[in-house]
Amino acid sequence: KNTIIEPFVHIGADVVIGENCWIGAHVSIMDGSRIGDNCHIFPGAVIGAIPQDLKFGGEKSVVVIGNNVTIREYCTVNRGTKDLMRTEIKDNCLLMAYVHVAHDCIIHANCILANNVTLAGHIEIGEYAILGGLSAVHQFVKIGEHAMIGGTSKVRKDVPPFVKAARDPLAYVGVNSIGLNRRGFTSDQITAIQDVYRLLYVKETNVHKGLDLVKSKLDDSPEKARIIEFVESSKRGLMKGFRYN
């Protein structure tokens, strides 16, 4: 209903497109794509192509795109494999031109991926994260909510919530305090987050010892609990801490 499909669009089998969408010219929406309401997909984008994975066996996987998602020119979003059976971009995300989202990625709500960001398979990005242009993310990496990653970054390790990351190799460069303030975090909450990362990353210690200090020395808070949960569940290990060169 009220969806506009411009000329030369290809729509495959088993595709669902919601209301009030705009699908630009020369877009390909391939088998197994699910697109929510109020989405804008710009010319040349390809949604739902089979994974670039030699192990893919033709399983009927899907791409799921939420509501109010904007996908700019020439982005590619591949279907899932038997591992997860879906690739998902949740509500209110912006993918700028030439972004690639590989199989089995999950991008949570309100994320921004700037031009030419490249995601390998099985990546999870938390809500309100921002990835700068030309950044490349290694397969199976997790990026926490409200993280901000500088442009041209090579993201090989997990990036915990609420932080800014930059440099090469990628490292912690502070708490994303401006972004958190814009999202309604109080000054006390931001200070509590800074205290956690001061022990994890700034103090001359390793992450495991830093985590013990966080647990023993800092007052409990939802933000502290979330950071501990992320660190303890990391399978690829965390990005490096801040160091002066």
Secondary structure, DSSP 4 states (H G I P E B T S, - for coil): ---EE-TT-EE-SS-EE-TT-EE-TT-EE-TTEEE-SS-EE-TT-EEEEPPS-TT------EEEE-SS-EE-TT-EEEPP-TTTSEEEE-TT-EE-TT-EE-TT-EE-TT-EE-TT-EE-TT-EE-TT-EE-TT-EE-TT-EE-TT-EE-TT-EE-SBB-TTEEEETTTTEEEEE-HHHHHHTT--HHHHHHHHHHHIIIIISSS-HHHHHHHHHHHS---HHHHHHHHHHHH-SS-BPBPP---
